[in-house]
Amino acid sequence: MSREPTSRVEIEVNGQIVAHDVPNRTLLVDFLRDVLDLTGTHTGCDTSQCGACTVHLDGIAIKSCTIFAVQAHDKVVTTIEGLDPDGRHPLQTCFQECHALQCGFCTPGMIMAAASLLNVVPEPDAEDVREALEGNLCRCTGYQPIVEAVLRASKELAQ
């Protein structure tokens, strides 16, 4: 019986360095959920189509079902749990206030994609938001409340 090769990964996740031996084929989303118990990052389609697994890798929004944990070695990963270490990020509040979530399954990925947009374009228009979120699917809310939430959060963050 052969064992799958493993590698030692050291990743800064939400401000803390974590080090684990993982099978080389472990996806980053599975590492976050199963090894680190950070269950805010969701596994949706396993094909990078839905965006539920969106996290930041070195500050860039990526779909964590598309890379292996070993590819994140020596990098910085931010999940929804670490988006605002001091509490609740304005995007989270605005999603709630604008009714931009229902079942909540897509919400962490949407918020992480939106946060990436706001890091680059602090005052986006509705088209910027739609373009930034085009790789994230929501089957419950429709997209207008989500766009409104991101626009409201951008105003709050600008103050």
N, C-alpha and C positions, 0 to 999 in steps of 0.2 A: 504494500500500500504506500503510495507516494503522498507526501505532504506538500501542500501548496507553499511556495517560497514566501517568506515574510521579510519585511524591512522595518527598521526603526524609523519612525517619523517624529519629528519635533516641529510643532506648529504653535504659533501664538494664536490662541482662540479667545476672543472677547477679552483681550488684555492679559491673559495668563498663558504661560508656556506649558504645553502638554507634550508628553513623550510616551509613545506606545509602540509596541511591536504589532504590526498588522499584516495580514495577508496582502500580497502585492496587488491583488485585484479588488480590494475593498474600495468602494466608491466613497468620495468625500461625504456625501449625504449619509451614508450608512455609518461612517466613522463618527460623524457628529451625533447622530441619533443613538446608535447602539453602543458605542464605546464611551462617548462623553455624556450621554443622556440629555442632549440638547434637542428636545423634541419639538421645538418651535419651527424648525426647518422640516418641511413636509416632503414626503415621497409621493409624487402624483403619478405621472405617466411612465417614468423610467426611460423616456425617449427624448428629453429636453424640449418637449412641445408645450408643457403647461406652465412652467416657471414657479411651481410651488416650492421648489428646492433652492430658490435664489438666495445666495449669500454674497458677501463681499470678500474677494480674494485680493489682497494688497490694494484695497480701496475700490476695486472694480466689481460691479455686479456680474456674477457668473451663476450658471446652473450647476449646482453641486452634484447632480447625477451624471454629469458629463466628464468629470475628472476623477482620478484615483486619489486617495488620501496621500499616497507617496508623492504625487505631483505637488502637493501643498507643503511639502517638507521645507522648513526654513522660511515659510511665508506667514502672512498675517490674515487670519480669517475672522470675519465679524458675522455673527448670526443675529437674528431678531432679538435674542436674549441680551446681546451686547451692544445693540444699536445706541442706546443711551445709558451709559453706566450709572448716571445720576438719577435715573428714574424713568419716566415715560417720555418718549420722543414725541414732539408735536405731530408727527405723521400718525402715530398711534391714536392720539387724542382726536385728531381731525377725522380719521377713518370712522371712529365711533360717532362723533358729533354729526357727520354728514351721512350716516347710515350707509357707509361704503363697505359694509361687511354683513354677511348673513350667516352662512355656515362657518365661515372663518378659515376654511381650508386653504384658500389661495392667499389670504391676507398677509401672512408673513413674507411671502415671496413678492407680493405687490409692494409692500412697504419697503422692502430692501431694494427693489428696482427703483422705486420713487426716490429713496434716499440717495441712491447713486446719481440719479438725475439732478437732484437739488445740490449735490456737491459740485457739479459741473456747471449747471444753469440755475443759479439761485432764484431767479424770477422767471420761470417758464410761462409760456402761454398754454392754452388747452391743447394745441396741436403738438407742442413739445412733450406734454405729458402722455398723450395718446401714443406718440412714437416711442417714447421710452418704455411704455408698458405693453407694447404690441406682442412681446414674447411671453406675456403672462395671461393666462386664461381664468375667467371667473364665470361660473355657470349659474350664479344666484342673483347677483345684484344688478346686472347691467353695468355699463361702464361709466355713465355720467356721474353718479355719486362718488366714484373713485377719483375721477378727474377733479371734481369739486374739492374733495378732501386734500388732494395734493396741492392744488392752487391755494387753498386756505392755509395749509401748513407752510407753504413758501412765504406767504405774507407774514405769518407769525414768526418765522425764523429770520425774516429781514428786519424785524423790529429790534 
